[in-house]
Amino acid sequence: MPQAIWNGVAIAKTDDTVIVEGNHYFPKEDVPAQFLKPSATTTMCPWKGVAHYYTIVAGGAENPDAAWYYPDPKPAAAEIKDRIAFWKGVKIS
């Protein structure tokens, strides 16, 4: 079962990830809200749409903009709606 680990804490675990461009997208309901702090950061992907970010909060530390999601992805990326992906030192195992 894939899990996302940062700062020694399992911040997400599921048997239902979608892999896009090498990134595991976890269902939002499998990432406890206590580990996510909204961020004002956004970026634009030409084929997925506008990405929004979260700062990860775990183990007494914060990892700014280390999680992202597409609240309204373009049709080509519809499979990642309501899913969260990670980077910036978050290990997927």
N, C-alpha and C positions, 0 to 999 in steps of 0.2 A: 504494500500500500504506500504510494508516494506521500512524503511529508516534507514540509518546509521547515528548516531549522535555522534560527538566528540567535546568537548570543547564548547558546546552550539550551534554548527553549524551542519546543515544537509549536510553531505558530499556526500550522495548518496540517491536516491529515485527511486523506480521502482515497477512495479507489476509483474516482471519477475525474481525472484531469483530461484536459484537451491540450494537445501539444501543437503550438503554432510557432514557426520560426525557432524551434528549439526550446521554447519556453513552456513550462507547465502552467496552465490556467486552472486554478482551483475554484470549485463552486463557492460563491460568496458565503453561503450558509456553513461551509466547512472551515471558515477562518473566523475565529471568535473576535467579536468587535473590540474586546479589551486590548487586543494587540494592534489595533489600527487607529491612527489619529489623522483626521482629514488634513490635506495639504491644499494650498492654492495653486500648486503647479499643474500645468497642462502641457501636452505636446501634441503634435499633429502627425499622423501617419497617413500617407496618401491612399492606402487601400483599406485601413482599419477604421480611421476616423480620429476623433479627439480622445486622447488618453488623459485620465485624471489619476492623481497619485495619493498615496497614504504614507505617512511616516510610521514605521514599525516601532512599537514600544514593547520591550520584553527584557526581562532580567535586569531591570533597573537602568536601562539605557534606551536611547532612541537612534534609529537609523532613518534619516530624512529621505523621503521620496523613494523608499526601497520597495514599494508595492505599487502596482498600477492596474487600472481597469478601464474598460470602455463602456460607459453607461448607455451609449446609443451607437453601437458600431455600424459601419457601412454594411450593406447586404453581403458582401464577400466575406465578412468576418462575423456573421451572425452567431456562429457557434461559441464565441467568447463573451457574449452578453451575460451579465451577472456572474462573471468570473474574475479572479484576481491572480496576477502573476507577480513574481519577485525577482530581484537582482540585488546588487550592492552587498555581496557577501552572504546572502541567504542561500543555504545549501538545500538542494532537492535530492532526497535519497529514497 
